[in-house]
Amino acid sequence: MPRTSRNASGRGNNPTPRTSLKAIVMASWLGLTPCLCAGPESRPAPAQPPPARGPESRQDGKPDAAQTQPKPKAKTGRSSKGRLRRDPPGFYMGRPIADVMSWEGVDWLFRETRIEEEQPEAMLDALKIPRGATVADVGAGAGYHSIRLARRVGSKGIVYATDVQPEMLRMLRTNARTAGVSNIKPIRCTQADTGLPAAAIDLVLMVDVYHECSDPEATLQGLRAALKPRGRLVLVEFRAEDPQVPIKPEHKMTLEQVRREIEPQGFTFKESLEFLPWQHVIIFEKPAPPKTQADGGSPSGPGDPGTTQPNPKSGR
Ligand SMILES: C[S@@+](CC[C@H](N)C(=O)[O-])C[C@H]1O[C@@H](n2cnc3c(N)ncnc32)[C@H](O)[C@@H]1O
């Protein structure tokens, strides 16, 4: 059963042996073979990470936190009852912020069971990303989705692949080269600065990343600025509603918590797709600017009419 076989390099509940070196070398070799890596279930070949410094994982199976994560500050905001709320350090809206997954655990991102557990091609199919689109894979890691996105948007499209860990980006570059894609632009970002160009992005994808953001408001404001009007922000998060999903609690999120955090930052909830075995695919939109009288619209009209229509196929 794939639901119980999590790898020790990652964030599963049950420590099991790491992906073997042989498997990674095999995957690299497959990535060099164009006819095999173009298929829908193909994986980008993982580059070998540099030798680990110190222990690779703690007793509980999750890799040590990356050194790049700044100490979270206390956050203030309004509670649902309008009272001033102050989160203790390391929390946001009552949720513990997860440690950044260290690059030393990169094998977990390329585990063989990931295809079945996360179905990356089906997830991307559902987003209907057009060829020629400009997309951002935020928290790209070593490029598991960036390379798939690069193939989908084609040579006229661009994939900005951002990460806070330079080691991840080094592996991503190698993987992109091996996979033969040349339309990925890696960007070293920080928790406070996405590094993305303004109003340039059609779709931002964050797979298993948002819950690690130690400054969520700064990250979301940066992403909002980077998106074009009506651009989409897509969060893929392990379902905290489901105790059967074998991921540590701080690496899972409920749909309710995601909406509570994202919507106040100027995003409109569109729908939540619930067809993946373990993950929510939660889609938000950056509203278009309100029409002015000069455009022929009402000066005080809503910027994003119609976004409250329920989608019968979604988990809304
Ligand atoms: C669990 S990994 C997922 C990587 C990739 N999305 C995947 O699915 O293979 C999370 C990644 O997000 C990165 N990360 C955490 N916070 C970030 C932030 N605010 N901006 C960009 N990257 C971030 C981490 O460095 C790590 O590489």
The ligand as a MOL file (V3000), in Angstrom:
LIG
                    3D

  0  0  0     0  0            999 V3000
M  V30 BEGIN CTAB
M  V30 COUNTS 27 29 0 0 0
M  V30 BEGIN ATOM
M  V30 1 C 8.8820 19.9560 0.4650 0
M  V30 2 S 9.8750 20.8320 -0.6350 0 CHG=1
M  V30 3 C 8.8860 20.7410 -2.1190 0
M  V30 4 C 9.7080 20.9960 -3.3620 0
M  V30 5 C 8.9180 20.9160 -4.6750 0
M  V30 6 N 7.8290 21.8560 -4.6860 0
M  V30 7 C 8.4200 19.5370 -4.9260 0
M  V30 8 O 7.1990 19.3190 -4.8080 0
M  V30 9 O 9.2320 18.6740 -5.2760 0 CHG=-1
M  V30 10 C 9.6340 22.5200 -0.1300 0
M  V30 11 C 10.5910 23.4920 -0.7950 0
M  V30 12 O 10.1190 24.8280 -0.5630 0
M  V30 13 C 11.2360 25.6660 -0.3300 0
M  V30 14 N 10.7220 26.8530 0.3640 0
M  V30 15 C 10.2940 26.9700 1.6390 0
M  V30 16 N 9.8500 28.2320 1.8590 0
M  V30 17 C 9.9780 28.9040 0.6960 0
M  V30 18 C 9.6640 30.2270 0.2680 0
M  V30 19 N 9.1120 31.1430 1.0750 0
M  V30 20 N 9.9320 30.5770 -1.0190 0
M  V30 21 C 10.4910 29.6700 -1.8670 0
M  V30 22 N 10.8230 28.4160 -1.5120 0
M  V30 23 C 10.5490 28.0300 -0.2550 0
M  V30 24 C 12.1900 24.7940 0.4300 0
M  V30 25 O 13.5020 25.2600 0.3550 0
M  V30 26 C 12.0060 23.4270 -0.2820 0
M  V30 27 O 12.8970 23.2870 -1.3410 0
M  V30 END ATOM
M  V30 BEGIN BOND
M  V30 1 1 1 2
M  V30 2 1 2 3
M  V30 3 1 2 10
M  V30 4 1 3 4
M  V30 5 1 4 5
M  V30 6 1 5 6
M  V30 7 1 5 7
M  V30 8 2 7 8
M  V30 9 1 7 9
M  V30 10 1 10 11
M  V30 11 1 11 12
M  V30 12 1 11 26
M  V30 13 1 12 13
M  V30 14 1 13 14
M  V30 15 1 13 24
M  V30 16 1 14 15
M  V30 17 1 14 23
M  V30 18 2 15 16
M  V30 19 1 16 17
M  V30 20 1 17 18
M  V30 21 2 17 23
M  V30 22 1 18 19
M  V30 23 2 18 20
M  V30 24 1 20 21
M  V30 25 2 21 22
M  V30 26 1 22 23
M  V30 27 1 24 25
M  V30 28 1 24 26
M  V30 29 1 26 27
M  V30 END BOND
M  V30 END CTAB
M  END
